[in-house]
Amino acid sequence: MSEARVWLSSYPAGVPANIDDSSYQNLVQFFRENLENHGSKIAFENMGKGITYHDLQKMSDAFGAYLQSRGLVAGDKIALMMPNCLQYPIAIIGALKAGLIVVNTNPLYTPREMLYQFNDSDVKAIVILENFAHNLEQILGQTKISIVITTSLGEMLGAVKGAVINLVVRHIKKLVPKYNIANTVCFKDALNGGQKFTLQPLVSAPDDVIIHQYTGGTTGVSKGAMLTNRNMIANMLQMKTWMQTCLTEGNEVALAPLPMYHIFAFTVNCLAMVALGAKTVLVTNAKDIPSVIKEFDKNKITLFSGLNTLFNAMLNHPDFADKDFSQLKVTVAGGMALQKAVAERWEQVTGCRISEGYGMTESSPVLTVNILGKAARLGYIGLPVSSTDIKIVDDNGVEVPPGSPGELIAKGPQIMKGYYNKPDETTKTVKDGWLYTGDIAIMEPDGYFRIVDRKKDMILVSGFNVYPNEIEDVLVTHPKVLEAAAIGIPDEKSGESVKVFIVKRDASLTEEEVLEFARENLTGYKMPRVVEFRKELPKTNVGKILRRELR
């Protein structure tokens, strides 16, 4: 079945069965060629300020030269701890040009989480937004970090606008707690300093590690997935070939609210968009829904990438429905399950169908994606991307027939090299080249896949498997429900029973209304036994609901 790649017959026209991941020797070669090719076009824009591909080439060269001048050598680790801002693409491309390994770090990490990640990856340098430097100060002495480059939200936005934004952030909103770190260098000074040096070119091999991308720690301690040149080039090409079915090189405008330190946004909004010569509009704070929505007034957005909670929040904002979506060609969802009710409403409002994809940090991240546009199949994660094999297997690793649930495992050039310094964890996750995802899925006879749920999230009620996604999908169709999450709780009679957490859309919603609606739509063993109302649900920084915290 999967070895025969039955899904190829469902591929859209123009998408090849395989990509040539030897097109570029390394990611630096990819950036150099594409930044040169798209020179005068705007590459990235943030808060109305844009930089061209040519600017990005020069600035990243200067930043890379500065890092080398400070004594950093090929293979050293540098942490990037910033939200979406112009500094991010400059820093990551410059660091890669200098031969460094990038350790993407969530800016909202606590000092404890920072300390673990920096020491686990042996980080020697960091670029950090000043808003979070007070946390770095608390743990810096316990790390190997000797180079600290700080930046501000306004630093790259021009003298006047930048000064105004920094004034508001620092003194009016008071979002920059005091800190005292010796010998820091501001980002602009690093760029200026780098212009005095010549970047020493390095030859990085296809299988050299270039990024440590930390998992969310959902299966225990957070682990650094080692992603190579080949991994990232393959996934970029897999995305580019898929997007070229309805996007035109040099003519697209992508809106990027998801943070690029997250692998989904980095691959889609940085790598694939650079490959297409697109203009990418960076939103610094995706939780500020009005700031996301306003970009539809400022730009003719043709591609939007997000996840279920973001789509839902935008749809429930009063200013969203009246925007001009006439240019919107592609909406891509990832990161968490897309709820059918949200997808249908998005299409009603925008006229653009959401194409859901699927992947993991360990797969750089994309494994499957739906056909883009109206042909996307709601409720499915689509088809495996080029050069990717997928199987659905039982607990013994034996492949099951189409229509039967089992664990989704995948093989392809985008699968990580392993977890940094954790060989035992690597062998549990990657076996004979196959990535064991821990997700329960079903393959249809025509090769389309759909996720049933995370293996660990499955609820066992009297011997019956209950999948939280199904319950949540049902409950959010209630007009008074904004968000829902389901977990299993111990039950003396049935082993486990279902508990749901509800965020109200309408304050009048009662527990009995929830239960009555569930009775109408769910079979008995799937019925929630406990309903808890909350003002909000715990989420990751990119908006994924954390069931483990609810448990």
C-alpha positions in Angstrom: 0.0 0.0 0.0 2.2 2.8 1.2 5.2 1.4 -0.5 3.3 1.6 -3.8 2.5 5.3 -2.9 -1.2 5.0 -3.8 -1.7 8.7 -3.1 0.3 9.7 -6.2 -2.8 9.2 -8.3 -4.5 12.0 -6.2 -1.7 14.5 -6.7 -2.5 17.8 -8.3 -1.1 18.4 -11.8 2.5 19.6 -11.8 3.5 18.2 -8.4 6.3 15.6 -8.9 6.5 12.3 -7.1 10.0 13.2 -5.9 12.0 16.3 -5.4 15.7 16.7 -6.0 17.1 17.6 -2.5 20.6 17.9 -4.0 19.5 21.1 -5.8 21.4 23.0 -3.2 24.4 21.8 -1.2 23.3 23.7 1.8 20.8 26.3 3.0 23.3 29.2 2.7 23.6 28.4 -1.0 19.8 28.5 -1.3 19.6 31.9 0.5 22.5 33.4 -1.5 21.0 32.5 -4.9 17.4 33.4 -4.1 18.2 36.7 -2.3 20.3 37.6 -5.4 17.5 36.6 -7.8 14.8 38.6 -6.2 17.0 41.5 -5.3 14.9 44.7 -5.5 11.6 43.1 -4.3 10.5 43.5 -0.7 11.3 40.3 1.2 10.0 41.1 4.7 7.8 43.8 6.1 7.0 44.6 9.8 4.9 47.4 11.1 5.0 49.1 7.7 8.8 49.0 7.3 10.1 46.7 4.5 13.5 45.3 3.6 14.4 44.1 0.1 16.0 40.8 -0.8 19.1 42.8 -1.6 19.1 44.4 1.8 18.7 41.0 3.5 21.7 39.7 1.6 23.9 42.6 2.7 22.7 42.7 6.3 22.9 39.0 6.8 26.5 39.1 5.4 27.4 41.8 7.9 25.8 40.0 10.8 27.6 36.8 9.9 30.9 38.6 9.6 30.3 40.2 13.0 29.7 36.8 14.7 32.9 35.4 13.2 34.8 38.5 14.4 33.7 37.7 17.9 35.4 34.3 17.7 32.5 32.1 17.0 33.4 29.2 14.7 31.5 26.7 12.6 29.4 24.4 14.7 29.0 26.8 17.6 25.4 27.3 18.8 23.5 30.7 18.8 20.1 31.1 20.4 17.6 33.4 18.7 15.0 34.6 21.1 12.7 37.0 19.3 9.1 37.3 18.0 8.5 38.1 14.4 10.5 41.2 13.5 12.9 42.2 10.8 15.8 41.2 12.9 14.8 37.6 12.8 15.5 36.8 9.1 18.6 38.9 9.2 19.9 37.0 12.3 19.1 33.5 11.2 20.5 33.9 7.7 23.6 35.7 9.0 24.2 33.0 11.6 23.9 30.2 9.0 26.3 32.1 6.7 28.8 32.2 9.7 28.5 28.4 10.0 26.7 28.5 13.3 23.9 26.1 14.5 20.7 28.1 15.3 18.8 27.2 18.5 15.3 28.8 18.1 14.0 29.8 21.5 10.5 30.8 22.5 10.7 34.4 23.9 8.1 33.5 26.5 10.2 30.8 28.1 10.7 31.1 31.8 14.3 31.4 33.2 14.2 27.7 34.1 13.2 26.7 30.6 15.9 29.0 29.1 18.5 27.5 31.3 17.6 24.0 30.3 17.6 24.7 26.6 20.8 26.8 26.5 22.8 24.2 28.5 21.3 21.2 26.7 22.4 22.7 23.3 25.7 24.3 24.6 24.7 27.7 23.4 27.6 30.3 23.3 25.8 33.4 21.9 22.3 34.8 21.9 20.2 37.4 20.1 17.4 38.5 22.4 14.6 41.0 22.4 15.2 43.4 25.3 11.7 42.7 26.7 13.0 39.3 27.8 16.6 40.2 28.8 15.7 40.3 32.5 15.0 36.6 32.4 18.3 36.0 30.7 20.1 37.9 33.4 18.8 35.5 36.0 20.5 32.5 34.5 23.3 33.8 32.3 26.0 33.0 34.8 25.0 29.3 34.7 25.4 29.0 31.0 28.3 29.0 28.4 26.9 32.2 26.8 29.6 34.8 26.3 28.1 37.0 23.5 24.8 38.7 24.2 23.2 40.8 21.4 20.1 42.7 22.4 17.5 44.3 20.2 14.3 46.4 20.5 11.0 46.2 18.7 11.7 49.6 17.0 15.4 49.1 16.2 15.0 48.3 12.5 11.9 50.4 11.8 13.6 53.7 11.0 14.7 56.6 13.3 11.3 58.2 13.9 8.9 55.3 13.9 11.4 53.2 15.8 11.8 55.8 18.5 8.1 56.2 18.9 7.5 52.4 19.1 10.4 52.0 21.7 9.0 54.9 23.7 5.5 53.3 23.9 6.9 49.8 24.6 9.4 50.9 27.2 7.8 53.7 29.0 4.0 53.8 28.3 3.2 50.0 28.2 6.3 49.3 30.4 7.0 46.0 28.6 10.7 46.1 29.1 11.6 45.2 32.8 15.0 46.5 34.0 18.0 44.3 33.5 21.7 44.6 33.9 23.9 42.4 31.6 27.5 43.5 31.1 29.0 43.9 27.6 25.9 43.6 25.6 25.8 44.8 22.0 22.7 46.2 20.3 21.7 44.6 17.0 22.4 47.7 14.8 25.9 48.0 16.3 26.5 44.4 15.4 25.4 45.1 11.8 27.6 48.2 11.6 30.5 46.4 13.2 30.2 43.5 10.8 30.6 45.8 7.8 34.2 46.3 8.8 35.0 42.6 8.3 34.8 40.2 5.5 32.5 37.2 5.9 34.6 34.0 5.7 32.7 31.6 3.4 32.2 28.1 4.8 31.2 24.9 3.0 28.5 23.1 4.9 27.7 19.6 3.8 24.1 18.4 3.1 24.0 16.2 6.3 25.5 18.9 8.6 23.2 20.0 11.4 22.2 23.6 11.1 19.2 24.0 13.5 18.3 22.7 16.9 14.5 22.9 17.0 13.1 22.1 20.4 10.0 20.1 20.7 7.3 21.3 23.1 8.1 18.6 25.6 4.7 17.0 25.2 6.2 13.5 25.6 8.5 14.3 28.5 11.6 16.5 28.7 12.0 19.0 25.8 14.4 17.7 23.1 16.5 19.4 20.5 15.6 18.0 17.1 18.8 18.2 14.9 17.7 19.4 11.5 20.2 19.3 8.6 20.7 21.3 5.4 19.2 18.3 3.5 16.1 18.3 5.9 15.4 22.0 5.4 16.1 22.1 1.7 13.9 19.1 1.1 11.0 20.5 3.0 11.4 23.9 1.3 11.3 22.2 -2.1 8.3 20.0 -1.1 6.4 23.2 -0.1 7.5 25.2 -3.1 6.4 22.5 -5.7 3.0 22.2 -3.9 2.4 26.0 -3.7 3.4 26.5 -7.4 0.1 24.9 -8.3 -1.7 28.1 -7.5 0.9 30.7 -6.6 3.2 32.7 -9.0 6.8 33.4 -8.3 7.4 37.1 -7.6 3.8 38.1 -7.2 2.7 36.9 -3.8 2.1 38.6 -0.4 2.1 36.3 2.6 0.8 37.2 6.0 2.8 35.6 8.8 1.3 35.9 12.3 2.8 32.6 13.5 6.2 33.1 15.0 9.1 32.1 12.8 11.0 30.6 15.6 8.4 27.9 15.3 9.4 25.4 12.6 6.0 25.5 10.7 6.2 29.2 10.2 10.0 29.2 9.4 9.6 26.6 6.7 6.4 28.0 5.1 6.8 31.8 5.7 10.6 32.1 5.4 12.0 29.3 3.3 9.1 28.6 0.9 8.3 32.3 0.5 11.9 33.2 -0.2 11.9 30.5 -2.8 8.9 32.1 -4.4 10.2 35.6 -4.2 7.2 36.6 -2.1 6.7 39.6 0.3 6.2 38.3 3.8 4.4 40.5 6.2 5.5 39.7 9.8 3.0 40.2 12.6 4.9 40.6 15.9 2.1 39.5 18.3 -0.4 37.0 16.8 -2.4 37.3 20.0 -3.2 40.9 19.1 -6.0 39.9 16.8 -6.7 43.5 15.6 -3.1 43.9 14.5 -3.4 40.7 12.4 -6.7 41.8 10.8 -5.4 45.3 10.0 -2.8 43.8 7.6 -5.7 42.9 5.2 -6.3 46.7 4.9 -2.6 47.5 4.3 -1.7 44.6 1.9 -3.3 42.5 -0.7 -2.7 39.2 1.1 -2.6 36.2 -1.2 -1.4 33.6 1.3 -2.3 33.2 5.0 -0.9 30.5 7.3 -2.3 29.9 10.8 -3.9 27.4 13.1 -7.4 26.6 14.3 -7.4 28.9 17.4 -6.1 31.8 15.4 -8.7 31.4 12.6 -11.4 31.1 15.3 -10.3 34.2 17.1 -10.2 36.2 13.9 -13.7 35.0 12.8 -15.1 36.1 16.2 -13.6 39.6 15.9 -16.2 42.2 14.7 -13.8 43.9 12.3 -12.8 40.8 10.3 -15.8 40.0 8.1 -15.7 43.3 6.2 -12.1 43.0 5.0 -11.2 42.6 1.3 -10.3 38.9 0.7 -10.5 39.1 -3.0 -6.8 38.4 -3.5 -6.6 35.6 -0.9 -5.6 32.4 -2.9 -4.3 30.1 -0.2 -5.0 29.6 3.5 -2.9 26.9 5.1 -3.5 25.3 8.6 -1.1 23.3 10.7 0.1 22.9 14.3 -3.2 21.4 15.6 -6.4 19.8 14.3 -8.5 22.0 12.2 -12.1 22.0 13.4 -14.7 21.5 10.6 -17.0 24.3 12.0 -14.1 26.8 11.9 -13.0 25.8 8.4 -16.5 26.1 7.0 -17.0 29.5 8.6 -13.6 30.7 7.3 -14.6 29.8 3.8 -18.0 31.5 4.1 -16.4 34.7 5.3 -13.2 34.8 3.1 -14.2 32.8 0.1 -11.0 30.8 0.6 -11.0 27.2 1.7 -8.4 26.2 4.3 -5.9 23.5 3.2 -4.9 21.6 6.3 -1.4 20.1 6.5 0.4 17.9 9.0 3.9 17.4 10.4 6.1 17.5 13.4 9.2 19.3 14.5 11.1 16.1 13.8 10.1 16.3 10.1 11.1 19.9 9.4 8.0 19.9 9.7 5.7 19.1 6.8 4.7 15.5 6.0 1.3 15.9 4.3 -0.7 18.7 2.9 -4.0 19.1 1.3 -4.5 20.3 -2.3 -4.6 24.1 -2.2 -7.8 25.9 -2.9 -11.3 24.7 -3.5 -10.2 21.1 -4.0 -9.0 20.8 -0.4 -10.7 18.0 1.5 -12.0 19.2 4.9 -11.4 16.9 7.8 -8.2 15.5 6.1 -4.5 16.3 6.5 -4.2 15.7 2.7 -1.5 13.7 0.8 2.1 12.9 1.6 4.4 15.6 0.1 6.9 14.6 -2.7 9.6 12.0 -1.8 7.7 11.0 1.4 6.3 7.6 2.3 3.7 7.1 5.0 2.3 3.9 6.6 -0.4 3.3 9.2 0.8 0.5 11.5 -0.6 -1.4 14.5 1.2 -1.6 17.9 3.5 -4.3 16.5 4.6 -2.1 13.6 2.6 -4.1 11.1 0.9 -2.1 8.3 -2.9 -2.0 8.5 -5.3 -1.9 5.5 -6.9 1.4 4.3 -9.8 2.5 6.6 -8.2 1.0 9.7 -6.8 3.3 12.4 -3.2 3.0 13.5 0.0 5.0 14.2 1.2 7.2 11.4 4.9 6.6 10.6 6.8 8.5 7.9 10.1 8.3 5.9 11.6 11.0 3.7 14.5 13.4 3.3 12.9 15.8 5.8 13.2 13.5 8.8 15.6 14.8 11.5 19.0 13.4 12.1 18.0 12.7 15.7 17.7 14.4 19.1 20.8 16.3 20.3 22.7 14.3 22.9 19.8 11.9 23.3 20.5 8.7 21.3 18.1 6.6 23.4 15.2 9.0 22.7 16.2 9.0 19.0 16.0 5.2 18.7 12.5 5.3 20.3 11.3 7.8 17.7 13.2 6.9 14.5 13.4 3.2 13.6 15.0 2.1 10.4 14.5 5.6 9.0 10.8 5.7 9.9 9.6 8.5 12.2 7.0 7.2 14.7 4.7 10.2 15.2 2.5 8.9 18.0 -0.5 10.1 16.1 -3.4 7.8 15.3 -4.5 8.1 11.7 -6.5 6.5 8.9 -5.6 6.2 5.2 -8.4 6.2 2.7 -8.1 4.0 -0.4 -7.2 7.0 -2.6 -4.3 7.9 -0.3 -5.8 10.7 1.7 -5.0 10.7 5.4 -6.9 11.9 8.4 -5.8 12.2 12.0 -7.9 10.5 14.6 -5.9 11.8 17.5 -2.7 11.7 19.5 -2.1 8.2 20.8 -1.5 9.5 24.3 -4.7 11.7 24.2 -7.0 8.8 23.4 -9.6 8.1 26.1 -10.5 4.5 26.9 -14.1 4.2 28.0 -15.2 0.7 28.9 -12.9 -0.7 26.2 -14.0 1.8 23.6 -11.6 4.3 22.1 -12.8 7.9 22.4 -10.9 10.6 20.5 -10.9 14.1 22.0 -10.9 15.8 18.5 -14.2 14.3 17.7 -15.9 15.6 20.9 -14.3 19.0 20.5 -15.4 19.2 16.8 -19.0 18.5 17.9 -19.1 20.9 20.8 -17.7 23.9 19.0 -20.6 23.8 16.5 -22.9 24.9 19.4 -23.6 28.6 18.8 -22.8 29.5 22.4 -19.4 27.7 22.5 -16.2 29.5 21.6 -13.6 26.8 22.4 -13.6 23.3 23.7 -11.1 20.7 24.9 -11.7 17.2 26.0 -9.6 14.9 28.3 -10.0 11.6 30.0 -10.4 11.4 33.8 -10.4 8.3 36.0 -13.7 6.5 36.4 -14.4 3.6 38.8 -17.0 2.1 36.4 -15.6 2.6 33.0 -11.8 3.1 33.6 -12.0 6.5 32.1 -14.7 9.0 31.3 -14.8 12.2 29.4 -14.4 15.7 30.9 -14.7 18.8 28.7 -13.5 22.3 29.3 -15.6 25.0 27.6 -14.9 28.7 26.8 -18.3 30.4 26.4 -19.2 32.5 23.3 -22.4 33.4 25.1 -22.4 34.0 28.8 -25.9 32.4 29.2 -24.6 28.9 28.2 -25.3 26.3 30.9 -23.9 22.9 31.7 -27.2 21.3 30.8 -27.2 22.9 27.4 -23.8 21.5 26.7 -24.8 18.0 27.8 -28.1 18.1 25.9 -26.2 19.1 22.8 -23.7 16.3 23.3 -26.5 13.8 23.8 -27.9 14.8 20.4 -24.6 14.4 18.6 -22.5 11.7 20.4 -23.0 8.1 21.2 -23.4 7.2 24.9 -19.8 6.2 25.8 -18.5 9.4 24.2 -20.7 11.6 26.4 -18.9 14.1 28.7 -19.5 13.2 32.3 -18.0 16.5 33.6 -18.3 20.0 32.2 -16.0 22.8 33.4 -16.3 26.4 32.2 -13.1 28.5 31.9 -12.4 32.0 30.7 -9.6 30.6 28.5 -7.8 27.4 27.7 -4.1 26.9 28.2 -2.2 27.2 24.9 1.3 27.2 23.6 2.7 30.4 22.3 1.5 29.6 18.8 -2.1 28.8 20.0 -2.1 25.0 20.3 -4.4 23.9 23.2 -2.4 22.1 25.9 -4.5 19.1 26.9 -1.7 17.9 29.2 -2.1 21.0 31.3 -5.8 20.4 31.6 -5.1 16.8 32.6 
